Amino acid sequence: MVILYGRGFSRAELERYVGDISQIGGLTPLELTDGHSKGVRCILLRTGVLSALVVVDRGLDVANLEYRGTPLAWMSPTGITAPAFYEPEGLGWLRGFFGGLLTTCGLTYFGRPSVDEGEQLGLHGRASYIPARLHLCRGKWVGDSYVLEIEGEVRESKVFEPNISLYRRIETELGASRMVFRDHVRNNGWYRQPFMILYHFNFGFPLLSKESKLVTTSKLVVPRDSDAAEGAENYDRFEEPTKGYREKVYFHDLVPDQEGYAYAALLNYSLAGGLGVVIRFKRKPLNRFIEWKMVGEGTYVLGLEPANALVLGRDFERRMGTLKYLEPQEEQSIEIELRVVEGVEELRRVEERIIEIRGPKRAMILPDVETFVKEARE
């Protein structure tokens, strides 16, 4: 059953009203044609409720996201930059960081620039700058549901290793206010490789405002540095755009529910009668969660980032004994669901459910990162 416009439709009922389903929703491949976006392949995804731009040539990441015409994702001043402009050294990654709903960081490293075992590593890895091999882009009827499916492969490789593939599937359906990302990361090579991955979800105005609040299943929180330590008790609240604001990064230890899912939600009870987004993900492969609070002028964004490491660099993970690996031919499966919730009562139900999972107390704020690493759940 397709739920749209305040009622349900069977396939037969809906097809009586339209000549082609694209009148209502679907998947539209397109190519950007101007400036530093020229030649970038994208797919416009429309459910009749959600509208998203999937960027095929940027790792099958997702740029703009709207819900009933309201923008939810933050877009940076770089816009969608073609992968040929990638600058791997130092902080050059930021010259093409479009933000958007999702930017994938990894696959063999992410986090701050570092030197790990003699290898110079820039910011956040290569994954988001690798064009995907598109395997599937289709809408199809499954009974009375119209399913939208995108699949492709992003491969980070070089001669003499590494040779790692990210197989991504994005799925939703007509009338849905949710998207599901099902990733499978595989070491195709013959040597053990470091495996680091971070899902950089970025939310902005008007969903993000001084009326918004972050609700998570966090038990522990630690500020990354002295900037974040200042005002750390307000990690889940947000200010107006602030001149000269310095980013604040917090590391969270999220507890899962009985099915193994952890939760983070950005809720705004004052926007459009109540609007919010909920991220739900399997915690076992993503045992870290990073909050990027950046409420500067023009860079007004909240990053909610499930990951399997912190953002302190691969050398830090190796030093702490927490660096993850993929053995030859090993595969890791990851599942993340993003859902938009609407209406004050629905937002309250989400908040109550998250508090039920984590308990009534707010997360304990720890004094330093080393303590966090020792006490956080693996």
N, C-alpha and C positions, 0 to 999 in steps of 0.2 A: 504494500500500500504506500502510495506517495502522499505525504502530508504537505499541502501547500494552500496558501490563501485561506487558511482557517477551516479546511476540510480535507478529507481523505479521498483519493482517487485510485481506482484500479487501473491497470494498463488500458483496458478497453474504454473506460470512461474518459481518461485523459486524451487518448488518441482521437476521440471524436471531436475534440476542440482545436487540435493543431495539425498543420500539414507536416511539420517536422519538429522533433523534440527540441531542436536548437532554439526554437522560439522561447522556450522556458529555461533551458540549461544545457549542460554538456561540456565537451572538451573541444577547444579550438586551437590547433597549432598555428603559430605565427612567428614572424621574424622581425626584430627591431631594425630600423633602417637609418638612424641618424646618430651623429656624434660618436662618443666612445661606446655606445650601445650597438653600433652598426653590426649586423650579421648575427646577433645573439638569438638563438632559437628559444622560444617560450611556448607555454601552453596556457591558454586562458581557461580556467576551471570555474564553472558556474553550477551551483546546485539549486538556484532559484531563491536561496537564502544567503549562502556564502558565495563570494567571488574572490578568486585567488589567481596570482600569476606565478606559475611554476617555471623556473628558469633552467631549461634543459642544459644549456651550455655553461651553467655555473653549478655543477654538481647536483642537479635536480633539487636545488634549494627553492625556497618560496619567497618571492618579493612581496608585493602588495597583498593584503587580505582585508576584505570588507564584509560586514554583516548588515544586510538590508540597507546598504549604502553608507554605513558608518565605518570609517577606516579604523582598523585595530592595530596594524603594524606600524613601526617607525621606519621611515625611509631616510637614509643619510644623504648628504649633499653630493656624494659621488654618483648617485643613481646606479643603474644596472650597467656595470662596466664589463666589457668583453674580456675573456680570459687571457688574451694576448697581452694585456696591460699588467699582468701579475708581477709584483716586485717581491721576491722571496726574502730579501735581506732585511734584517732589523725589523722596523715597524712599517715597512713598505706595504704590507698586507692591507693596512688601513686605507690606502689610496683607492682601493676597489671594494671596500666593505660597504655594500648597499644596505646592510641591516636587514630590513624586511621581516617577514614572519619568521623565517628560519635561515640561518647560515650554519653550515656544517663545518666544524673545525677538526682537523686530524689529517690523515689516519694514523701516521706513525709518530706524530708529535703535535702538540698545541700548547698554548700558554705563552708566557713572556719569552722574548728572545733569550737564547742560552747557548752554551757550548756543552755538548754531551759526548763524552769519550772522543773529543777532538773534532766533532762535527758541529759546524755552525748551523744553528736552527733559528729561523725567523719566527715572527708572531703567527700562531694559530694554524700553521700547516697549509697543505696544498689542496685539500679536498674540494673546497668551494670554488676553486679556479679551474677545475678539471671538467671539460665538456663530457656529458654522459652519452653513452651509447643507448639510444632509446629503443627499448624492446617492445613496448606496448603503450598505446594511447587509444582508449576506446570507451564508449558507453554501451551498455547492453541491458536488455531486460532479463531479469531473473525472477520469474513469476510476475508479481505486481510491483516489484522494486526495480528502479532503473539505476544500475551500478556504474560508477565512474572509476576507471582504473588507469594508472600511469605506472610503468615499470621501466627501469633502466639500470645500467651499470656504470659506476665511476671507478676507474682503475688508477691507483697510484703505483707507478712502476718505473724501474730503470734497469739497465743491464747490470748484472751481478747483484740483483736484489735491491730494494724490496719489490714484491709483486703482490699487492693486496687489492682486492675488489670490494667495493660497497655496492651490493645489489639492493636498490630501493624500490619499494612499492608504496604508492600513495593511493588511498582508496576512500571514497565517500559515495553518496548516492543522492539522487534528486530529492529535494526537500529537506536534506540533512543540514544540521548546524555543527557537524563534527567532521574531522579529517583524521585518518589513521596512517601513521608512517610505520611500515614494517621493513626493517633493514636487516640484511645478512652480510656480515663482513667476513671475508675469507682470505686466508693466506694461501695464495696459489703457488708460492715458491717452496723452497726446500731447506730453508733456514728459519729458525725462530726469529720473529720480528717484534719490536715494540708495537703495542697497540694502544693508541690514545684517541678518544673520540669525545666530542662535545657538541651538543645541540643548542645553538645560540638562538633562542626565541627572543624576539625584540618587540615590545609593545610600546605604543606611543599615544599621543593626544588624539581624540578626546577620552579614550578609555583610561589613559593615565592622566591623573590630575590630582590636586590636593585633596579631593574627595575619595580617592582610591585607597584601597588597602590590600596588602599581600597576606594571604592566609595559606599556610603550608602545614604538612605533617612533620615539621622540624622539631627535634628534641634538643639539638645543640646548634649554636651559631657562633662563628668566630669572625671578627673583622680581619681582612687581609693585612692591613697596615695601619699606621697612625691616622691617616686620613679617614679610613673607615671606622676606626675606634672612636673618633669624635662624633658623638651623637648616635652611637651604635644602638641605643635603646629604641631608636626610631627607624630601624632597618625596614620595617613593614609599613611605613607611612611616607608620604611624598609631599614635596613643597612645590610652589610655583616655579617656573623657569628662573634660575638664579645666575646672575652674572658672575663669572669666575669660579663656578662650582667645580670642585675636584671630585672625580669619580670615586664612589665607595663600592667596594667589593666585599661580599660576605659569603662564607662557606657554610653550608647547611648539612646537617645529618638528618635525612628524612627517614621516618619509620614507615613501613609498608602496612597495608591492610592484610587480611587473612589470605588473600589471593596473590599477594606479593606486589601490589601496586602502591607507589608513592604518589602524592598529590601536591600541586601548587596551584593557587588560584589568585588572579588579580580581579578584584571586585570593585565596582563603582555603583553604589546604590542610588546616586543622584543623576546618572546619565540615562536618558531615554527611558525613565521608569525603572531603571535597574539593568545593568549590563555587565557581563564579566566573561573571563576566559578561564578554563580549567585545563591544566596539563596533567595527564595521568600516564605513568610509565612503569614498566617492570623494573624494580629497583635492583635486582640481582646483577644484571650486566652494567647498570649505571648507578654505582654506589656513592657518587658525589653529586652535589647540587650547588651551583654557583649563582648568586644574585649579583647582577650588575646594576647598581643604582646610579643613574647619571641624569640629573635634573638641571642641566645647564641650558643656556639660551641656544636654541637650534638643535642641540643634542639632548633632547628631552625624551628619555627612554628608560625602560626597565627591561633588563635582560634576565630571563629565567632559563637556566642552562643545565639540564641533566647531562652528566658526564661520567667518565670512569677514572678521572684524575682531577686534581686541582689545576689552577691556571698559573702555577709557579714555575713551569718549565719541566722538560723531560729529565734534566739533570737532578732537579729536586726530587722527583718521583723515584729515580734510581737510588739516590742517596738515602731516602726514607724507607726503601725496600717495598714500595707500593706500586712500582711500574708494572703494568699489565703487558702480557705477550700473547701472540698467536703462534702456536706451533705449526710446522709444515702441514698444509692441507686442513688446518683447523678452521672452523667457522663459528662465529658468534652471532646470535639472533637478538634483535632489539625491537621493542614495540613501544610506540608513543602515540597517545591519543590526545588531540586538542579538541575541546568542545566549547562552544559559545553558549552562555546561559543568559536568559532574559527574564526580567521581572523580579521584584523585591522578594517575593516568596521563594522563587527558585534559587536566588542568590543565598538566601538564609538557609535553605536546605543544604546547599553545597558547603557553606561555612560550618553548619552543625555536623555534617558528615566528617569533615576534615578534623574538627575538634574531637569528635568521637574516636577517631583513629589515633590521634596523637596524645589525647588527654587534655584536661582543662587548662593546664599551665602553659604559659608561653615558653618558647625555647630558652634554655639556659645559654647565656653569652659567656663564652670561654675567653681566657686572657691572651692566648697565643695559638698559632697554627700548629706547632708541634704537639701541644696538649690535645688539640682537636684530632689530629691524625691518630694519636694513641687511643682516644676514647670513642671515636666515631665507629659505627658498625661497618664491617666490610660487606 
